[in-house]
Amino acid sequence: MDRISAIRNVEDALREFEDGDADLAATERRVAAVLQTYATEFDGEGDVFRAVGDDPVDGTVVVAPSEPAARERVLAASGVDDAPDGREEPAFDVERF
């Protein structure tokens, strides 16, 4: 799935939600499925990983070449790596998605 197809699929899901043809949970599942499909077909090196653990990283999905790189990308995507000193890193694992 290319970027344009992914965007169109997300727009379709949002339109159905706005028209009352889908509830929020169904819309979330559909949008997540589009993103997962796009990420797994993404042209690049690496696998798709999902963070499982404490907020704010729980559920974050990244593409990375390894688990350590995935951890770093999850922290960066969640803004945790920019946290002030003294703030504890959230506890989480990454799993291939």
Secondary structure by P-SEA (a helix, b strand, c coil): ccaaaaaaaaaaaaaaaaaccccaaaaaaaaaaaaaaaaaaccccbbbbbbccccccccbbbbcccaaaaaaaaaaaaccccccccccccccccccc
